[in-house]
Amino acid sequence: MNKNFWIIIISTIIIITGIFFIFKKNKTNDEVVFWTLQMSDFAPYINGVIEEFETLNPEVKIKWVDVPFSEGEKRTLAAVLSDNPPDLVNLNPDFSATLAHKGALYQIPEEKVLQFNSEILDSLKYNGKIYSIPWYATSAVTIYNKQLLEKAGIKLPQTYSEIEKSARIVKDNTPAYLFLPNITENDTMLKVLNKYGVSGSNSINSDKSVKIFNMFKRMYEKNLIPKETITITLQEALEKYMSENIVLIGAGANFLNMIKENAPQTYQKTDVAPQITAELGQNDFSLMNFVIPLRAKHKQQALDFALFLTNDKNQLELAKQTNVLAVNKLTLQNEFYTKYDKNDLMAKARVISAKQLDKVQPAFRTQKNQKDINNLVNSAVQEILLNKNDTKKALDKVSKDWKSLEE
């Protein structure tokens, strides 16, 4: 009797111990696969965040995979639609919206993301729902040559219409152009139009749109903006700025380092101001975010990790190591984003950029076949500025072709 009793007890202990270790093994098998886009330069920071998260959540392991930017969309699309996608993916909002449209993303409960800048968060909504978590942003500032501006005897223009009014004065009184807009690069012209409330295939050929295109056409025909306007990139415009052939450009704060390193004399004459706006007064911005594929196996753990990555502490640390803007409201209230020494141009640009995030609506939203839409608009810009086609006629064609892309 006693012998059987002890056999039962020992057997029970062995079984319970086995179950415990099996359970423990299963718990520690919650491996969250986390993809970023070309963030390997900041490996110490990301690995540090991962280590801290794993310490606080010992049942979760984070497997970090850094994907080359050029391969991001292709690899993500293939992975997200497979049966074994990554659990958390770093993307841009354009492609995130495409995946949301395909029904491939997990919907984020809105109460989980209240810590983020509300205007940024609103810009991410798809059909009124949240499918992505903002990570970091950028917002261009106006970088200008204060010496050339003083020589011209004018105040810094704040809007595109003020640029047109001031361009002749600058041309007459300095060896430089006031402005060299890269309006045929990517979606630049569409973002300008958005600042006037022109967006979509139904308004691209409106009277307001015609006036905006004709404004640039007048400046081009009167040689108030360089002929390179119809082909130039932002990088090439920056080179013109560094050689003091133009007074101002709109660019991210990170370009200040390039000016400082490559044209120190021009840098000494450089100052920064808020970006050029239009009648709606809102600012352009760019954003990177996280998404959780609908087929991900560890959605809750992925969400927890994303929110940990974007808490106020980790946002501030990332911002201090890079030139990006935080999107967490608490981080944006830190003096890192609210104060600057008057001799620290980078800090001044950072504070200006951060403040601009409070006024980004209505945000420019990309659409299906966005690259094709960009090409339509940019071709029209070239035709109109070169006077190859009547403005209204050219924009009517853009509207028609744009609508065909939406079908």
URNORPE-V717553 format. One record per residue. N is the residue number from 1. RES is the residue in one letter. SS is DSSP state (A for helix, B for strand, O for the rest). Layout:
BEGIN
{{N | RES | SS} {N | RES | SS}}
END
This chain:
BEGIN
{{1 | M | O} {2 | N | A} {3 | K | A} {4 | N | A} {5 | F | A} {6 | W | A} {7 | I | A} {8 | I | A} {9 | I | A} {10 | I | A} {11 | S | A} {12 | T | A} {13 | I | A} {14 | I | A} {15 | I | A} {16 | I | A} {17 | T | A} {18 | G | A} {19 | I | A} {20 | F | A} {21 | F | A} {22 | I | A} {23 | F | A} {24 | K | A} {25 | K | A} {26 | N | A} {27 | K | A} {28 | T | O} {29 | N | O} {30 | D | B} {31 | E | B} {32 | V | B} {33 | V | B} {34 | F | B} {35 | W | B} {36 | T | B} {37 | L | B} {38 | Q | O} {39 | M | O} {40 | S | A} {41 | D | A} {42 | F | A} {43 | A | A} {44 | P | A} {45 | Y | A} {46 | I | A} {47 | N | A} {48 | G | A} {49 | V | A} {50 | I | A} {51 | E | A} {52 | E | A} {53 | F | A} {54 | E | A} {55 | T | A} {56 | L | A} {57 | N | O} {58 | P | O} {59 | E | O} {60 | V | B} {61 | K | B} {62 | I | B} {63 | K | B} {64 | W | B} {65 | V | B} {66 | D | B} {67 | V | B} {68 | P | O} {69 | F | A} {70 | S | A} {71 | E | A} {72 | G | A} {73 | E | A} {74 | K | A} {75 | R | A} {76 | T | A} {77 | L | A} {78 | A | A} {79 | A | A} {80 | V | A} {81 | L | O} {82 | S | O} {83 | D | O} {84 | N | O} {85 | P | O} {86 | P | O} {87 | D | O} {88 | L | B} {89 | V | B} {90 | N | B} {91 | L | B} {92 | N | B} {93 | P | A} {94 | D | A} {95 | F | A} {96 | S | A} {97 | A | A} {98 | T | A} {99 | L | A} {100 | A | A} {101 | H | A} {102 | K | O} {103 | G | O} {104 | A | O} {105 | L | B} {106 | Y | O} {107 | Q | O} {108 | I | O} {109 | P | O} {110 | E | A} {111 | E | A} {112 | K | A} {113 | V | A} {114 | L | O} {115 | Q | O} {116 | F | B} {117 | N | O} {118 | S | A} {119 | E | A} {120 | I | A} {121 | L | A} {122 | D | A} {123 | S | A} {124 | L | A} {125 | K | O} {126 | Y | B} {127 | N | O} {128 | G | O} {129 | K | B} {130 | I | O} {131 | Y | O} {132 | S | O} {133 | I | B} {134 | P | B} {135 | W | B} {136 | Y | B} {137 | A | B} {138 | T | B} {139 | S | O} {140 | A | O} {141 | V | B} {142 | T | B} {143 | I | B} {144 | Y | B} {145 | N | B} {146 | K | A} {147 | Q | A} {148 | L | A} {149 | L | A} {150 | E | A} {151 | K | A} {152 | A | A} {153 | G | O} {154 | I | O} {155 | K | O} {156 | L | O} {157 | P | O} {158 | Q | O} {159 | T | B} {160 | Y | A} {161 | S | A} {162 | E | A} {163 | I | A} {164 | E | A} {165 | K | A} {166 | S | A} {167 | A | A} {168 | R | A} {169 | I | A} {170 | V | A} {171 | K | A} {172 | D | A} {173 | N | A} {174 | T | O} {175 | P | O} {176 | A | O} {177 | Y | B} {178 | L | B} {179 | F | B} {180 | L | O} {181 | P | O} {182 | N | O} {183 | I | O} {184 | T | O} {185 | E | O} {186 | N | O} {187 | D | O} {188 | T | A} {189 | M | A} {190 | L | A} {191 | K | A} {192 | V | A} {193 | L | A} {194 | N | A} {195 | K | O} {196 | Y | O} {197 | G | O} {198 | V | O} {199 | S | O} {200 | G | O} {201 | S | O} {202 | N | O} {203 | S | O} {204 | I | O} {205 | N | O} {206 | S | O} {207 | D | A} {208 | K | A} {209 | S | A} {210 | V | A} {211 | K | A} {212 | I | A} {213 | F | A} {214 | N | A} {215 | M | A} {216 | F | A} {217 | K | A} {218 | R | A} {219 | M | A} {220 | Y | A} {221 | E | A} {222 | K | O} {223 | N | O} {224 | L | O} {225 | I | B} {226 | P | O} {227 | K | A} {228 | E | A} {229 | T | A} {230 | I | A} {231 | T | O} {232 | I | O} {233 | T | O} {234 | L | A} {235 | Q | A} {236 | E | A} {237 | A | A} {238 | L | A} {239 | E | A} {240 | K | A} {241 | Y | A} {242 | M | A} {243 | S | O} {244 | E | O} {245 | N | O} {246 | I | B} {247 | V | B} {248 | L | B} {249 | I | B} {250 | G | B} {251 | A | B} {252 | G | O} {253 | A | O} {254 | N | O} {255 | F | A} {256 | L | A} {257 | N | A} {258 | M | A} {259 | I | A} {260 | K | A} {261 | E | A} {262 | N | A} {263 | A | O} {264 | P | A} {265 | Q | A} {266 | T | A} {267 | Y | A} {268 | Q | A} {269 | K | O} {270 | T | B} {271 | D | B} {272 | V | B} {273 | A | B} {274 | P | O} {275 | Q | O} {276 | I | O} {277 | T | B} {278 | A | O} {279 | E | O} {280 | L | O} {281 | G | O} {282 | Q | O} {283 | N | O} {284 | D | O} {285 | F | O} {286 | S | B} {287 | L | B} {288 | M | B} {289 | N | B} {290 | F | B} {291 | V | B} {292 | I | O} {293 | P | B} {294 | L | O} {295 | R | O} {296 | A | O} {297 | K | O} {298 | H | O} {299 | K | A} {300 | Q | A} {301 | Q | A} {302 | A | A} {303 | L | A} {304 | D | A} {305 | F | A} {306 | A | A} {307 | L | A} {308 | F | A} {309 | L | A} {310 | T | O} {311 | N | O} {312 | D | A} {313 | K | A} {314 | N | A} {315 | Q | A} {316 | L | A} {317 | E | A} {318 | L | A} {319 | A | A} {320 | K | A} {321 | Q | A} {322 | T | O} {323 | N | O} {324 | V | O} {325 | L | B} {326 | A | O} {327 | V | O} {328 | N | B} {329 | K | A} {330 | L | A} {331 | T | A} {332 | L | A} {333 | Q | O} {334 | N | O} {335 | E | O} {336 | F | O} {337 | Y | O} {338 | T | O} {339 | K | O} {340 | Y | O} {341 | D | O} {342 | K | O} {343 | N | O} {344 | D | O} {345 | L | A} {346 | M | A} {347 | A | A} {348 | K | A} {349 | A | A} {350 | R | A} {351 | V | A} {352 | I | A} {353 | S | A} {354 | A | A} {355 | K | A} {356 | Q | A} {357 | L | O} {358 | D | O} {359 | K | O} {360 | V | O} {361 | Q | O} {362 | P | O} {363 | A | O} {364 | F | O} {365 | R | O} {366 | T | O} {367 | Q | O} {368 | K | O} {369 | N | O} {370 | Q | A} {371 | K | A} {372 | D | A} {373 | I | A} {374 | N | A} {375 | N | A} {376 | L | A} {377 | V | A} {378 | N | A} {379 | S | A} {380 | A | A} {381 | V | A} {382 | Q | A} {383 | E | A} {384 | I | A} {385 | L | A} {386 | L | O} {387 | N | O} {388 | K | O} {389 | N | O} {390 | D | O} {391 | T | A} {392 | K | A} {393 | K | A} {394 | A | A} {395 | L | A} {396 | D | A} {397 | K | A} {398 | V | A} {399 | S | A} {400 | K | A} {401 | D | A} {402 | W | A} {403 | K | A} {404 | S | A} {405 | L | A} {406 | E | A} {407 | E | O}}
END
